[in-house]
Structures are given as structure tokens and as C-alpha cells.
């Protein structure tokens, strides 16, 4: 499984909402699989798990920022 490098928030903010949701699902799925492999002793994936957790958090943060900006614009 290929894990991307640690992504910059500026790069993530350039993505469309659909791309963000797709990446969120992709990162969550990959993280799930890596955790199972790590727990089973099949791989030494701890650095990859840490990178994925951070990337997933950044994607969720950008999605939430956009959600709040949209609701503020409606008010």
C-alpha cells in the first residue's frame, strides 16, 4: 500500500469538495487496513499510520472550514 507524504494544508485547500471527500474516504480506508496489519504484526507501518492520521485530520479540517464558511455566508 502506498502512503503519500505528509501533505501541506495549502495544497489540500486547492482541492474541490468532491476531491476532499474522496481523499477522506481513501485515507480512512487505508488507515483501517494498516491498523489491522500493524496489530497482526504483518507490517511495521507505524510511520505510515502517523502520516495518514495527520493527512486525514487536515482534510477533515479543510472540509469543516468550508462548511463553516458556507454557513456564515448564509447568515
mmJSON file of the N, C-alpha and C atoms, coordinates in Angstrom:
{"data_MODEL":{"atom_site":{
"group_PDB":["ATOM","ATOM","ATOM","ATOM","ATOM","ATOM","ATOM","ATOM","ATOM","ATOM","ATOM","ATOM","ATOM","ATOM","ATOM","ATOM","ATOM","ATOM","ATOM","ATOM","ATOM","ATOM","ATOM","ATOM","ATOM","ATOM","ATOM","ATOM","ATOM","ATOM","ATOM","ATOM","ATOM","ATOM","ATOM","ATOM","ATOM","ATOM","ATOM","ATOM","ATOM","ATOM","ATOM","ATOM","ATOM","ATOM","ATOM","ATOM","ATOM","ATOM","ATOM","ATOM","ATOM","ATOM","ATOM","ATOM","ATOM","ATOM","ATOM","ATOM","ATOM","ATOM","ATOM","ATOM","ATOM","ATOM","ATOM","ATOM","ATOM","ATOM","ATOM","ATOM","ATOM","ATOM","ATOM","ATOM","ATOM","ATOM","ATOM","ATOM","ATOM","ATOM","ATOM","ATOM","ATOM","ATOM","ATOM","ATOM","ATOM","ATOM","ATOM","ATOM","ATOM","ATOM","ATOM","ATOM","ATOM","ATOM","ATOM","ATOM","ATOM","ATOM","ATOM","ATOM","ATOM","ATOM","ATOM","ATOM","ATOM","ATOM","ATOM","ATOM","ATOM","ATOM","ATOM","ATOM","ATOM","ATOM","ATOM","ATOM","ATOM","ATOM","ATOM","ATOM","ATOM","ATOM","ATOM","ATOM","ATOM","ATOM","ATOM","ATOM","ATOM","ATOM","ATOM","ATOM","ATOM","ATOM","ATOM","ATOM","ATOM","ATOM","ATOM","ATOM","ATOM","ATOM","ATOM","ATOM","ATOM","ATOM","ATOM","ATOM","ATOM","ATOM","ATOM","ATOM","ATOM","ATOM","ATOM","ATOM","ATOM","ATOM","ATOM","ATOM","ATOM","ATOM","ATOM","ATOM","ATOM","ATOM","ATOM","ATOM","ATOM","ATOM","ATOM","ATOM","ATOM","ATOM","ATOM","ATOM","ATOM","ATOM","ATOM","ATOM","ATOM","ATOM","ATOM","ATOM","ATOM","ATOM","ATOM","ATOM","ATOM","ATOM","ATOM","ATOM","ATOM","ATOM","ATOM","ATOM","ATOM","ATOM","ATOM","ATOM","ATOM","ATOM","ATOM","ATOM","ATOM","ATOM","ATOM","ATOM","ATOM","ATOM","ATOM","ATOM","ATOM","ATOM","ATOM","ATOM","ATOM","ATOM","ATOM","ATOM","ATOM"],
"id":[1,2,3,4,5,6,7,8,9,10,11,12,13,14,15,16,17,18,19,20,21,22,23,24,25,26,27,28,29,30,31,32,33,34,35,36,37,38,39,40,41,42,43,44,45,46,47,48,49,50,51,52,53,54,55,56,57,58,59,60,61,62,63,64,65,66,67,68,69,70,71,72,73,74,75,76,77,78,79,80,81,82,83,84,85,86,87,88,89,90,91,92,93,94,95,96,97,98,99,100,101,102,103,104,105,106,107,108,109,110,111,112,113,114,115,116,117,118,119,120,121,122,123,124,125,126,127,128,129,130,131,132,133,134,135,136,137,138,139,140,141,142,143,144,145,146,147,148,149,150,151,152,153,154,155,156,157,158,159,160,161,162,163,164,165,166,167,168,169,170,171,172,173,174,175,176,177,178,179,180,181,182,183,184,185,186,187,188,189,190,191,192,193,194,195,196,197,198,199,200,201,202,203,204,205,206,207,208,209,210,211,212,213,214,215,216,217,218,219,220,221,222,223,224,225],
"type_symbol":["N","C","C","N","C","C","N","C","C","N","C","C","N","C","C","N","C","C","N","C","C","N","C","C","N","C","C","N","C","C","N","C","C","N","C","C","N","C","C","N","C","C","N","C","C","N","C","C","N","C","C","N","C","C","N","C","C","N","C","C","N","C","C","N","C","C","N","C","C","N","C","C","N","C","C","N","C","C","N","C","C","N","C","C","N","C","C","N","C","C","N","C","C","N","C","C","N","C","C","N","C","C","N","C","C","N","C","C","N","C","C","N","C","C","N","C","C","N","C","C","N","C","C","N","C","C","N","C","C","N","C","C","N","C","C","N","C","C","N","C","C","N","C","C","N","C","C","N","C","C","N","C","C","N","C","C","N","C","C","N","C","C","N","C","C","N","C","C","N","C","C","N","C","C","N","C","C","N","C","C","N","C","C","N","C","C","N","C","C","N","C","C","N","C","C","N","C","C","N","C","C","N","C","C","N","C","C","N","C","C","N","C","C","N","C","C","N","C","C","N","C","C","N","C","C"],
"label_atom_id":["N","CA","C","N","CA","C","N","CA","C","N","CA","C","N","CA","C","N","CA","C","N","CA","C","N","CA","C","N","CA","C","N","CA","C","N","CA","C","N","CA","C","N","CA","C","N","CA","C","N","CA","C","N","CA","C","N","CA","C","N","CA","C","N","CA","C","N","CA","C","N","CA","C","N","CA","C","N","CA","C","N","CA","C","N","CA","C","N","CA","C","N","CA","C","N","CA","C","N","CA","C","N","CA","C","N","CA","C","N","CA","C","N","CA","C","N","CA","C","N","CA","C","N","CA","C","N","CA","C","N","CA","C","N","CA","C","N","CA","C","N","CA","C","N","CA","C","N","CA","C","N","CA","C","N","CA","C","N","CA","C","N","CA","C","N","CA","C","N","CA","C","N","CA","C","N","CA","C","N","CA","C","N","CA","C","N","CA","C","N","CA","C","N","CA","C","N","CA","C","N","CA","C","N","CA","C","N","CA","C","N","CA","C","N","CA","C","N","CA","C","N","CA","C","N","CA","C","N","CA","C","N","CA","C","N","CA","C","N","CA","C","N","CA","C","N","CA","C","N","CA","C","N","CA","C","N","CA","C","N","CA","C"],
"label_alt_id":[null,null,null,null,null,null,null,null,null,null,null,null,null,null,null,null,null,null,null,null,null,null,null,null,null,null,null,null,null,null,null,null,null,null,null,null,null,null,null,null,null,null,null,null,null,null,null,null,null,null,null,null,null,null,null,null,null,null,null,null,null,null,null,null,null,null,null,null,null,null,null,null,null,null,null,null,null,null,null,null,null,null,null,null,null,null,null,null,null,null,null,null,null,null,null,null,null,null,null,null,null,null,null,null,null,null,null,null,null,null,null,null,null,null,null,null,null,null,null,null,null,null,null,null,null,null,null,null,null,null,null,null,null,null,null,null,null,null,null,null,null,null,null,null,null,null,null,null,null,null,null,null,null,null,null,null,null,null,null,null,null,null,null,null,null,null,null,null,null,null,null,null,null,null,null,null,null,null,null,null,null,null,null,null,null,null,null,null,null,null,null,null,null,null,null,null,null,null,null,null,null,null,null,null,null,null,null,null,null,null,null,null,null,null,null,null,null,null,null,null,null,null,null,null,null],
"label_comp_id":["UNK","UNK","UNK","UNK","UNK","UNK","UNK","UNK","UNK","UNK","UNK","UNK","UNK","UNK","UNK","UNK","UNK","UNK","UNK","UNK","UNK","UNK","UNK","UNK","UNK","UNK","UNK","UNK","UNK","UNK","UNK","UNK","UNK","UNK","UNK","UNK","UNK","UNK","UNK","UNK","UNK","UNK","UNK","UNK","UNK","UNK","UNK","UNK","UNK","UNK","UNK","UNK","UNK","UNK","UNK","UNK","UNK","UNK","UNK","UNK","UNK","UNK","UNK","UNK","UNK","UNK","UNK","UNK","UNK","UNK","UNK","UNK","UNK","UNK","UNK","UNK","UNK","UNK","UNK","UNK","UNK","UNK","UNK","UNK","UNK","UNK","UNK","UNK","UNK","UNK","UNK","UNK","UNK","UNK","UNK","UNK","UNK","UNK","UNK","UNK","UNK","UNK","UNK","UNK","UNK","UNK","UNK","UNK","UNK","UNK","UNK","UNK","UNK","UNK","UNK","UNK","UNK","UNK","UNK","UNK","UNK","UNK","UNK","UNK","UNK","UNK","UNK","UNK","UNK","UNK","UNK","UNK","UNK","UNK","UNK","UNK","UNK","UNK","UNK","UNK","UNK","UNK","UNK","UNK","UNK","UNK","UNK","UNK","UNK","UNK","UNK","UNK","UNK","UNK","UNK","UNK","UNK","UNK","UNK","UNK","UNK","UNK","UNK","UNK","UNK","UNK","UNK","UNK","UNK","UNK","UNK","UNK","UNK","UNK","UNK","UNK","UNK","UNK","UNK","UNK","UNK","UNK","UNK","UNK","UNK","UNK","UNK","UNK","UNK","UNK","UNK","UNK","UNK","UNK","UNK","UNK","UNK","UNK","UNK","UNK","UNK","UNK","UNK","UNK","UNK","UNK","UNK","UNK","UNK","UNK","UNK","UNK","UNK","UNK","UNK","UNK","UNK","UNK","UNK","UNK","UNK","UNK","UNK","UNK","UNK"],
"label_asym_id":["A","A","A","A","A","A","A","A","A","A","A","A","A","A","A","A","A","A","A","A","A","A","A","A","A","A","A","A","A","A","A","A","A","A","A","A","A","A","A","A","A","A","A","A","A","A","A","A","A","A","A","A","A","A","A","A","A","A","A","A","A","A","A","A","A","A","A","A","A","A","A","A","A","A","A","A","A","A","A","A","A","A","A","A","A","A","A","A","A","A","A","A","A","A","A","A","A","A","A","A","A","A","A","A","A","A","A","A","A","A","A","A","A","A","A","A","A","A","A","A","A","A","A","A","A","A","A","A","A","A","A","A","A","A","A","A","A","A","A","A","A","A","A","A","A","A","A","A","A","A","A","A","A","A","A","A","A","A","A","A","A","A","A","A","A","A","A","A","A","A","A","A","A","A","A","A","A","A","A","A","A","A","A","A","A","A","A","A","A","A","A","A","A","A","A","A","A","A","A","A","A","A","A","A","A","A","A","A","A","A","A","A","A","A","A","A","A","A","A","A","A","A","A","A","A"],
"label_entity_id":["1","1","1","1","1","1","1","1","1","1","1","1","1","1","1","1","1","1","1","1","1","1","1","1","1","1","1","1","1","1","1","1","1","1","1","1","1","1","1","1","1","1","1","1","1","1","1","1","1","1","1","1","1","1","1","1","1","1","1","1","1","1","1","1","1","1","1","1","1","1","1","1","1","1","1","1","1","1","1","1","1","1","1","1","1","1","1","1","1","1","1","1","1","1","1","1","1","1","1","1","1","1","1","1","1","1","1","1","1","1","1","1","1","1","1","1","1","1","1","1","1","1","1","1","1","1","1","1","1","1","1","1","1","1","1","1","1","1","1","1","1","1","1","1","1","1","1","1","1","1","1","1","1","1","1","1","1","1","1","1","1","1","1","1","1","1","1","1","1","1","1","1","1","1","1","1","1","1","1","1","1","1","1","1","1","1","1","1","1","1","1","1","1","1","1","1","1","1","1","1","1","1","1","1","1","1","1","1","1","1","1","1","1","1","1","1","1","1","1","1","1","1","1","1","1"],
"label_seq_id":[1,1,1,2,2,2,3,3,3,4,4,4,5,5,5,6,6,6,7,7,7,8,8,8,9,9,9,10,10,10,11,11,11,12,12,12,13,13,13,14,14,14,15,15,15,16,16,16,17,17,17,18,18,18,19,19,19,20,20,20,21,21,21,22,22,22,23,23,23,24,24,24,25,25,25,26,26,26,27,27,27,28,28,28,29,29,29,30,30,30,31,31,31,32,32,32,33,33,33,34,34,34,35,35,35,36,36,36,37,37,37,38,38,38,39,39,39,40,40,40,41,41,41,42,42,42,43,43,43,44,44,44,45,45,45,46,46,46,47,47,47,48,48,48,49,49,49,50,50,50,51,51,51,52,52,52,53,53,53,54,54,54,55,55,55,56,56,56,57,57,57,58,58,58,59,59,59,60,60,60,61,61,61,62,62,62,63,63,63,64,64,64,65,65,65,66,66,66,67,67,67,68,68,68,69,69,69,70,70,70,71,71,71,72,72,72,73,73,73,74,74,74,75,75,75],
"pdbx_PDB_ins_code":[null,null,null,null,null,null,null,null,null,null,null,null,null,null,null,null,null,null,null,null,null,null,null,null,null,null,null,null,null,null,null,null,null,null,null,null,null,null,null,null,null,null,null,null,null,null,null,null,null,null,null,null,null,null,null,null,null,null,null,null,null,null,null,null,null,null,null,null,null,null,null,null,null,null,null,null,null,null,null,null,null,null,null,null,null,null,null,null,null,null,null,null,null,null,null,null,null,null,null,null,null,null,null,null,null,null,null,null,null,null,null,null,null,null,null,null,null,null,null,null,null,null,null,null,null,null,null,null,null,null,null,null,null,null,null,null,null,null,null,null,null,null,null,null,null,null,null,null,null,null,null,null,null,null,null,null,null,null,null,null,null,null,null,null,null,null,null,null,null,null,null,null,null,null,null,null,null,null,null,null,null,null,null,null,null,null,null,null,null,null,null,null,null,null,null,null,null,null,null,null,null,null,null,null,null,null,null,null,null,null,null,null,null,null,null,null,null,null,null,null,null,null,null,null,null],
"Cartn_x":[0.829,0.0,0.87,0.521,1.299,0.706,1.54,1.118,1.789,0.981,1.522,2.344,3.137,3.897,2.945,3.48,2.698,2.318,1.034,0.539,0.503,0.681,0.593,-0.859,-1.265,-2.648,-2.963,-1.973,-2.201,-2.585,-1.928,-2.228,-3.632,-3.992,-5.304,-6.408,-6.179,-7.196,-7.485,-6.572,-6.775,-7.744,-7.973,-8.828,-10.29,-11.055,-12.501,-13.153,-14.385,-15.076,-15.211,-15.434,-15.536,-14.203,-13.116,-11.792,-11.503,-11.902,-11.677,-12.421,-13.683,-14.459,-13.878,-13.422,-12.808,-11.517,-10.694,-9.444,-9.731,-10.767,-11.128,-11.466,-12.274,-12.632,-11.41,-10.583,-9.382,-8.434,-8.175,-7.278,-7.842,-9.14,-9.76,-9.695,-9.946,-9.899,-8.482,-7.52,-6.126,-5.647,-6.047,-5.68,-6.255,-7.501,-8.15,-7.343,-6.967,-6.217,-4.83,-4.164,-2.831,-2.871,-3.913,-4.029,-4.188,-4.984,-5.146,-3.842,-3.12,-1.844,-0.849,-0.841,0.085,-0.235,-1.518,-1.93,-1.629,-1.729,-1.442,0.035,0.86,2.292,2.746,1.883,2.223,3.148,3.153,3.948,4.408,5.459,5.936,5.511,4.233,3.64,3.405,4.0,3.719,3.994,5.109,5.306,4.214,3.778,2.716,1.391,1.111,-0.122,-0.127,1.004,1.091,0.873,1.481,1.304,-0.155,-0.771,-2.17,-3.099,-2.864,-3.707,-3.628,-2.428,-2.258,-2.908,-2.724,-3.339,-4.862,-5.4,-6.845,-7.368,-6.652,-7.061,-7.061,-6.065,-6.01,-7.171,-7.487,-8.607,-9.911,-10.119,-11.332,-11.402,-10.267,-10.219,-10.622,-10.102,-10.44,-11.924,-12.46,-13.89,-14.727,-14.327,-15.065,-14.952,-13.767,-13.601,-14.566,-14.665,-15.563,-17.022,-17.331,-18.709,-19.071,-18.158,-18.418,-18.455,-17.616,-17.629,-18.941,-19.462,-20.732,-21.897,-21.877,-22.97,-22.877,-21.667,-21.503,-21.973,-21.773,-22.193,-23.73,-24.4,-25.851,-26.497,-25.792,-26.347,-26.346],
"Cartn_y":[-1.181,0.0,1.241,2.157,3.38,4.471,5.033,6.137,7.394,8.423,9.687,10.333,11.293,12.066,12.93,13.538,14.477,15.658,15.91,16.942,18.293,19.327,20.697,21.154,21.946,22.435,23.307,24.048,24.894,24.056,22.918,22.028,21.432,21.061,20.464,21.479,22.74,23.779,24.018,23.614,23.781,22.738,21.662,20.582,20.98,20.393,20.627,19.847,20.181,19.443,17.945,17.604,16.182,15.474,16.127,15.545,15.358,16.325,16.233,15.047,14.875,13.745,12.407,12.348,11.112,10.795,11.817,11.607,11.21,11.795,11.442,9.955,9.465,8.044,7.172,7.6,6.833,6.725,7.857,7.857,7.017,7.133,6.376,4.88,4.483,3.074,2.523,3.276,2.845,2.767,3.715,3.713,2.492,2.156,0.982,-0.284,-0.426,-1.619,-1.676,-0.522,-0.502,-0.82,-0.359,-0.66,-2.164,-2.813,-4.257,-4.987,-4.576,-5.21,-4.991,-3.786,-3.469,-4.281,-4.38,-5.129,-6.619,-7.117,-8.521,-8.81,-7.784,-7.977,-8.253,-7.968,-8.253,-7.198,-6.029,-4.953,-4.001,-3.279,-2.241,-0.902,-0.606,0.526,1.737,1.801,2.912,4.277,4.484,5.806,6.14,5.143,5.36,5.676,5.026,5.284,6.72,7.173,8.545,9.576,9.336,10.257,10.273,9.1,9.018,9.731,9.546,10.214,11.726,12.245,13.693,14.203,13.462,13.871,13.842,12.807,12.705,13.865,14.22,15.339,16.652,16.843,18.069,18.142,17.03,17.005,17.314,16.701,16.959,18.412,18.986,20.378,21.316,21.073,21.916,21.769,20.55,20.354,21.131,21.087,21.806,23.315,23.809,25.238,25.704,24.915,25.269,25.216,24.235,24.124,25.352,25.758,26.924,28.202,28.312,29.494,29.576,28.441,28.42,28.808,28.346,28.694,30.147,30.691,32.089,32.999,32.56,33.353,33.402,32.332,32.272,33.166,33.397,34.188,35.655],
"Cartn_z":[0.0,0.0,0.0,-0.857,-0.992,-0.12,0.721,1.576,1.059,0.844,0.378,1.477,1.065,2.035,2.848,3.851,4.642,3.758,3.624,2.726,3.412,2.624,3.122,3.048,4.016,4.061,2.844,2.343,1.179,-0.036,-0.189,-1.316,-1.162,0.045,0.302,0.045,0.366,0.16,-1.314,-2.198,-3.637,-4.197,-3.47,-3.958,-3.922,-4.824,-4.844,-3.698,-3.343,-2.276,-2.575,-3.839,-4.195,-3.999,-4.395,-4.2,-2.714,-1.909,-0.463,0.132,-0.262,0.269,-0.187,-1.44,-1.938,-1.194,-0.965,-0.228,1.215,1.803,3.177,3.257,2.332,2.312,2.06,1.116,0.772,1.965,2.621,3.781,4.924,5.187,6.274,5.995,4.758,4.39,4.503,4.002,4.063,5.51,6.326,7.74,8.45,8.137,8.714,8.396,7.113,6.705,7.337,7.409,8.007,9.496,10.18,11.613,11.846,10.993,11.125,10.859,9.837,9.529,10.66,11.202,12.274,13.524,13.848,15.032,14.873,13.664,13.405,13.253,13.3,13.185,11.762,10.796,9.405,8.806,9.378,8.811,9.916,9.606,10.52,9.928,10.036,9.338,10.22,11.375,12.283,11.664,10.956,10.335,9.31,8.549,7.572,8.255,9.364,10.113,10.621,11.115,11.626,10.524,9.358,8.23,7.792,7.692,7.272,8.249,9.535,10.538,10.39,10.168,10.022,8.745,7.64,6.377,6.477,7.116,7.287,8.136,9.171,10.025,9.242,8.388,7.596,6.615,5.978,5.03,5.762,6.92,7.684,8.149,8.495,8.926,7.795,6.598,5.448,5.112,5.168,4.919,5.929,7.178,8.224,8.046,7.661,7.407,6.325,5.265,4.161,4.587,5.425,5.932,6.766,7.633,8.481,7.658,6.644,5.786,5.021,4.593,3.885,4.776,6.015,6.928,7.381,7.472,7.84,6.717,5.475,4.338,4.227,4.678,4.631,5.693,6.793,7.896,7.636],
"occupancy":[1.0,1.0,1.0,1.0,1.0,1.0,1.0,1.0,1.0,1.0,1.0,1.0,1.0,1.0,1.0,1.0,1.0,1.0,1.0,1.0,1.0,1.0,1.0,1.0,1.0,1.0,1.0,1.0,1.0,1.0,1.0,1.0,1.0,1.0,1.0,1.0,1.0,1.0,1.0,1.0,1.0,1.0,1.0,1.0,1.0,1.0,1.0,1.0,1.0,1.0,1.0,1.0,1.0,1.0,1.0,1.0,1.0,1.0,1.0,1.0,1.0,1.0,1.0,1.0,1.0,1.0,1.0,1.0,1.0,1.0,1.0,1.0,1.0,1.0,1.0,1.0,1.0,1.0,1.0,1.0,1.0,1.0,1.0,1.0,1.0,1.0,1.0,1.0,1.0,1.0,1.0,1.0,1.0,1.0,1.0,1.0,1.0,1.0,1.0,1.0,1.0,1.0,1.0,1.0,1.0,1.0,1.0,1.0,1.0,1.0,1.0,1.0,1.0,1.0,1.0,1.0,1.0,1.0,1.0,1.0,1.0,1.0,1.0,1.0,1.0,1.0,1.0,1.0,1.0,1.0,1.0,1.0,1.0,1.0,1.0,1.0,1.0,1.0,1.0,1.0,1.0,1.0,1.0,1.0,1.0,1.0,1.0,1.0,1.0,1.0,1.0,1.0,1.0,1.0,1.0,1.0,1.0,1.0,1.0,1.0,1.0,1.0,1.0,1.0,1.0,1.0,1.0,1.0,1.0,1.0,1.0,1.0,1.0,1.0,1.0,1.0,1.0,1.0,1.0,1.0,1.0,1.0,1.0,1.0,1.0,1.0,1.0,1.0,1.0,1.0,1.0,1.0,1.0,1.0,1.0,1.0,1.0,1.0,1.0,1.0,1.0,1.0,1.0,1.0,1.0,1.0,1.0,1.0,1.0,1.0,1.0,1.0,1.0,1.0,1.0,1.0,1.0,1.0,1.0,1.0,1.0,1.0,1.0,1.0,1.0],
"B_iso_or_equiv":[0.0,0.0,0.0,0.0,0.0,0.0,0.0,0.0,0.0,0.0,0.0,0.0,0.0,0.0,0.0,0.0,0.0,0.0,0.0,0.0,0.0,0.0,0.0,0.0,0.0,0.0,0.0,0.0,0.0,0.0,0.0,0.0,0.0,0.0,0.0,0.0,0.0,0.0,0.0,0.0,0.0,0.0,0.0,0.0,0.0,0.0,0.0,0.0,0.0,0.0,0.0,0.0,0.0,0.0,0.0,0.0,0.0,0.0,0.0,0.0,0.0,0.0,0.0,0.0,0.0,0.0,0.0,0.0,0.0,0.0,0.0,0.0,0.0,0.0,0.0,0.0,0.0,0.0,0.0,0.0,0.0,0.0,0.0,0.0,0.0,0.0,0.0,0.0,0.0,0.0,0.0,0.0,0.0,0.0,0.0,0.0,0.0,0.0,0.0,0.0,0.0,0.0,0.0,0.0,0.0,0.0,0.0,0.0,0.0,0.0,0.0,0.0,0.0,0.0,0.0,0.0,0.0,0.0,0.0,0.0,0.0,0.0,0.0,0.0,0.0,0.0,0.0,0.0,0.0,0.0,0.0,0.0,0.0,0.0,0.0,0.0,0.0,0.0,0.0,0.0,0.0,0.0,0.0,0.0,0.0,0.0,0.0,0.0,0.0,0.0,0.0,0.0,0.0,0.0,0.0,0.0,0.0,0.0,0.0,0.0,0.0,0.0,0.0,0.0,0.0,0.0,0.0,0.0,0.0,0.0,0.0,0.0,0.0,0.0,0.0,0.0,0.0,0.0,0.0,0.0,0.0,0.0,0.0,0.0,0.0,0.0,0.0,0.0,0.0,0.0,0.0,0.0,0.0,0.0,0.0,0.0,0.0,0.0,0.0,0.0,0.0,0.0,0.0,0.0,0.0,0.0,0.0,0.0,0.0,0.0,0.0,0.0,0.0,0.0,0.0,0.0,0.0,0.0,0.0,0.0,0.0,0.0,0.0,0.0,0.0],
"pdbx_formal_charge":[null,null,null,null,null,null,null,null,null,null,null,null,null,null,null,null,null,null,null,null,null,null,null,null,null,null,null,null,null,null,null,null,null,null,null,null,null,null,null,null,null,null,null,null,null,null,null,null,null,null,null,null,null,null,null,null,null,null,null,null,null,null,null,null,null,null,null,null,null,null,null,null,null,null,null,null,null,null,null,null,null,null,null,null,null,null,null,null,null,null,null,null,null,null,null,null,null,null,null,null,null,null,null,null,null,null,null,null,null,null,null,null,null,null,null,null,null,null,null,null,null,null,null,null,null,null,null,null,null,null,null,null,null,null,null,null,null,null,null,null,null,null,null,null,null,null,null,null,null,null,null,null,null,null,null,null,null,null,null,null,null,null,null,null,null,null,null,null,null,null,null,null,null,null,null,null,null,null,null,null,null,null,null,null,null,null,null,null,null,null,null,null,null,null,null,null,null,null,null,null,null,null,null,null,null,null,null,null,null,null,null,null,null,null,null,null,null,null,null,null,null,null,null,null,null],
"auth_seq_id":[1,1,1,2,2,2,3,3,3,4,4,4,5,5,5,6,6,6,7,7,7,8,8,8,9,9,9,10,10,10,11,11,11,12,12,12,13,13,13,14,14,14,15,15,15,16,16,16,17,17,17,18,18,18,19,19,19,20,20,20,21,21,21,22,22,22,23,23,23,24,24,24,25,25,25,26,26,26,27,27,27,28,28,28,29,29,29,30,30,30,31,31,31,32,32,32,33,33,33,34,34,34,35,35,35,36,36,36,37,37,37,38,38,38,39,39,39,40,40,40,41,41,41,42,42,42,43,43,43,44,44,44,45,45,45,46,46,46,47,47,47,48,48,48,49,49,49,50,50,50,51,51,51,52,52,52,53,53,53,54,54,54,55,55,55,56,56,56,57,57,57,58,58,58,59,59,59,60,60,60,61,61,61,62,62,62,63,63,63,64,64,64,65,65,65,66,66,66,67,67,67,68,68,68,69,69,69,70,70,70,71,71,71,72,72,72,73,73,73,74,74,74,75,75,75],
"auth_comp_id":["UNK","UNK","UNK","UNK","UNK","UNK","UNK","UNK","UNK","UNK","UNK","UNK","UNK","UNK","UNK","UNK","UNK","UNK","UNK","UNK","UNK","UNK","UNK","UNK","UNK","UNK","UNK","UNK","UNK","UNK","UNK","UNK","UNK","UNK","UNK","UNK","UNK","UNK","UNK","UNK","UNK","UNK","UNK","UNK","UNK","UNK","UNK","UNK","UNK","UNK","UNK","UNK","UNK","UNK","UNK","UNK","UNK","UNK","UNK","UNK","UNK","UNK","UNK","UNK","UNK","UNK","UNK","UNK","UNK","UNK","UNK","UNK","UNK","UNK","UNK","UNK","UNK","UNK","UNK","UNK","UNK","UNK","UNK","UNK","UNK","UNK","UNK","UNK","UNK","UNK","UNK","UNK","UNK","UNK","UNK","UNK","UNK","UNK","UNK","UNK","UNK","UNK","UNK","UNK","UNK","UNK","UNK","UNK","UNK","UNK","UNK","UNK","UNK","UNK","UNK","UNK","UNK","UNK","UNK","UNK","UNK","UNK","UNK","UNK","UNK","UNK","UNK","UNK","UNK","UNK","UNK","UNK","UNK","UNK","UNK","UNK","UNK","UNK","UNK","UNK","UNK","UNK","UNK","UNK","UNK","UNK","UNK","UNK","UNK","UNK","UNK","UNK","UNK","UNK","UNK","UNK","UNK","UNK","UNK","UNK","UNK","UNK","UNK","UNK","UNK","UNK","UNK","UNK","UNK","UNK","UNK","UNK","UNK","UNK","UNK","UNK","UNK","UNK","UNK","UNK","UNK","UNK","UNK","UNK","UNK","UNK","UNK","UNK","UNK","UNK","UNK","UNK","UNK","UNK","UNK","UNK","UNK","UNK","UNK","UNK","UNK","UNK","UNK","UNK","UNK","UNK","UNK","UNK","UNK","UNK","UNK","UNK","UNK","UNK","UNK","UNK","UNK","UNK","UNK","UNK","UNK","UNK","UNK","UNK","UNK"],
"auth_asym_id":["A","A","A","A","A","A","A","A","A","A","A","A","A","A","A","A","A","A","A","A","A","A","A","A","A","A","A","A","A","A","A","A","A","A","A","A","A","A","A","A","A","A","A","A","A","A","A","A","A","A","A","A","A","A","A","A","A","A","A","A","A","A","A","A","A","A","A","A","A","A","A","A","A","A","A","A","A","A","A","A","A","A","A","A","A","A","A","A","A","A","A","A","A","A","A","A","A","A","A","A","A","A","A","A","A","A","A","A","A","A","A","A","A","A","A","A","A","A","A","A","A","A","A","A","A","A","A","A","A","A","A","A","A","A","A","A","A","A","A","A","A","A","A","A","A","A","A","A","A","A","A","A","A","A","A","A","A","A","A","A","A","A","A","A","A","A","A","A","A","A","A","A","A","A","A","A","A","A","A","A","A","A","A","A","A","A","A","A","A","A","A","A","A","A","A","A","A","A","A","A","A","A","A","A","A","A","A","A","A","A","A","A","A","A","A","A","A","A","A","A","A","A","A","A","A"],
"auth_atom_id":["N","CA","C","N","CA","C","N","CA","C","N","CA","C","N","CA","C","N","CA","C","N","CA","C","N","CA","C","N","CA","C","N","CA","C","N","CA","C","N","CA","C","N","CA","C","N","CA","C","N","CA","C","N","CA","C","N","CA","C","N","CA","C","N","CA","C","N","CA","C","N","CA","C","N","CA","C","N","CA","C","N","CA","C","N","CA","C","N","CA","C","N","CA","C","N","CA","C","N","CA","C","N","CA","C","N","CA","C","N","CA","C","N","CA","C","N","CA","C","N","CA","C","N","CA","C","N","CA","C","N","CA","C","N","CA","C","N","CA","C","N","CA","C","N","CA","C","N","CA","C","N","CA","C","N","CA","C","N","CA","C","N","CA","C","N","CA","C","N","CA","C","N","CA","C","N","CA","C","N","CA","C","N","CA","C","N","CA","C","N","CA","C","N","CA","C","N","CA","C","N","CA","C","N","CA","C","N","CA","C","N","CA","C","N","CA","C","N","CA","C","N","CA","C","N","CA","C","N","CA","C","N","CA","C","N","CA","C","N","CA","C","N","CA","C","N","CA","C","N","CA","C","N","CA","C","N","CA","C","N","CA","C"],
"pdbx_PDB_model_num":[1,1,1,1,1,1,1,1,1,1,1,1,1,1,1,1,1,1,1,1,1,1,1,1,1,1,1,1,1,1,1,1,1,1,1,1,1,1,1,1,1,1,1,1,1,1,1,1,1,1,1,1,1,1,1,1,1,1,1,1,1,1,1,1,1,1,1,1,1,1,1,1,1,1,1,1,1,1,1,1,1,1,1,1,1,1,1,1,1,1,1,1,1,1,1,1,1,1,1,1,1,1,1,1,1,1,1,1,1,1,1,1,1,1,1,1,1,1,1,1,1,1,1,1,1,1,1,1,1,1,1,1,1,1,1,1,1,1,1,1,1,1,1,1,1,1,1,1,1,1,1,1,1,1,1,1,1,1,1,1,1,1,1,1,1,1,1,1,1,1,1,1,1,1,1,1,1,1,1,1,1,1,1,1,1,1,1,1,1,1,1,1,1,1,1,1,1,1,1,1,1,1,1,1,1,1,1,1,1,1,1,1,1,1,1,1,1,1,1,1,1,1,1,1,1]
}}}
